[in-house]
């Protein structure tokens, strides 16, 4: 019986492929992921740089291309962000990663898992910083520090429109 169901499933898959329905479904899924990525980008683009009066978007620290979204399950997504500090020895890269974490955790209206990385080759200590940024305990501990929390709040606050 199991063999019969396997053959039936394979046959249905082949029929769907030949009919073009699978391609249409994949196109819809791709479009949905692109829309989610833009939604994420819209949240992070206005984060302010901790040192400069500019946003991360204005400094090209984040771009639309640095956001990737993958579907994990029904209405649950994996968000991968790869940002590029302005200089390879940027002392505030960890703080920028923390700002990204905080703003996305607060603002995204859908269930998600978040992975934030420094783009490969753009920082001298990217491996260490990537570990810190994605360690939930370190993020929570950092946000308990009142001075650090105040800096993060100033960076993630929405500008007046």
SULBELBEL-V361578 format. One record per pair of residues at least 24 apart in sequence whose ideal C-beta (glycine too) atoms are under 8 Angstrom apart, sorted by the first residue. I is the first residue (numbers start at 0). GAP is how many residues later the second one is. Records with the same first field share a line. If there is no record, write none. Layout:
BEGIN
I: GAP  GAP
END
This chain:
BEGIN
28: 42
31: 39
32: 36  37  38
33: 35
35: 33  41  43  74
36: 27  30  31  32
37: 26  29
38: 69
39: 27  29  39  41  64  68
40: 26
42: 60  61  64  65
43: 37  56  59  60
45: 112  113
46: 49  52  53  56  108  109
47: 106  107  108  109
48: 37  43  47  106
49: 42  45  46  49  101  105
50: 41
55: 27  40
58: 27
59: 24  26
60: 24  25  35
61: 38
65: 53
71: 41
74: 35  36
75: 34  35  36  37
76: 33  34  35  36
77: 34  35  37
78: 25  29  33  34  35  36
79: 35  36  37
80: 33  34  35  36
81: 35  36  37  38
82: 33  34  35  36
83: 34  35  38
84: 33  37  38
87: 34  35  36
88: 34  35
89: 33
92: 25  30  32  33  36
93: 35  38  39
94: 53  56  57  60
96: 32  35  36
97: 35  41  44  45  50  54
98: 53  56  57
99: 33
100: 32  38
101: 37  41  50  54
102: 53
105: 50
END
